[in-house]
Amino acid sequence: MTNHGLHSRILGNEILTGSAQYIDIHVVKKANERLIADMNTGYRSEEEVISFMEQITGRNIDSSVTISLPFYTDFGKHIQFGKDIFINQNVMFVDLGGITIEDQVLIGPGAHLLTVNHLVDPKKRRGLVVKPIHVKRNAWIGAAATILPGITIGENSVVSAGSVVTKDIPDNVIVAGTPAKVLRIIEQST
């Protein structure tokens, strides 16, 4: 099964323990754990990091993408990068639901992008539900910010350090807090 096929099967659906989807997810996850551990061990050149990330994601990654190690992902196959992206150290992508990072995005150290939630029903608690995250062009996610499942971060917007984003963020704003709220509109220079 292709990763795209798995992604379309699970998006927005409950994934219960023991189901075919749950088993498929854990097969991919196990295969990528060694790559992620190897990538994060010792010094790696930018070229080596890109090569590891291409293996982890199963996609070509532009050489303009910079990822400072360590970088963590629990799945890896549902990440899409644009160009001219900078990701600082200790960032975590929980990407089963899909994470799209457009061009010129900055992600600060210790940020978490989470596309997976467990189910509320106690009898199904170990099950999962996933929703994608989309970070639009030229957005900046500050240090230790957390982006929850199903969120879109608008173009040029800034998520302040330590914020928890629980709702979509429009274009051209600065947000802060828990939950993150709009502080001000970003005026663009001419």
URURHU-V705546 format. One record per run of one state. SS is the DSSP state (helix for helix, strand for strand, loop for the rest). FROM is the first residue (numbers start at 0). LEN is the number of residues. If there is no record, write none. Layout:
ss/from/len
SS/FROM/LEN
SS/FROM/LEN
This chain:
ss/from/len
loop/0/2
helix/2/8
strand/10/1
loop/11/2
strand/13/2
loop/15/4
helix/19/20
loop/39/6
helix/45/12
loop/57/8
strand/65/2
loop/67/3
strand/70/3
loop/73/5
strand/78/3
loop/81/4
strand/85/2
loop/87/3
strand/90/4
loop/94/4
strand/98/3
loop/101/4
strand/105/2
loop/107/4
strand/111/3
loop/114/1
strand/115/3
loop/118/3
helix/121/3
loop/124/3
strand/127/3
loop/130/2
strand/132/3
loop/135/4
strand/139/2
loop/141/4
strand/145/2
loop/147/4
strand/151/2
loop/153/4
strand/157/2
loop/159/4
strand/163/2
loop/165/3
strand/168/1
loop/169/3
strand/172/4
loop/176/1
strand/177/1
loop/178/2
strand/180/5
loop/185/5
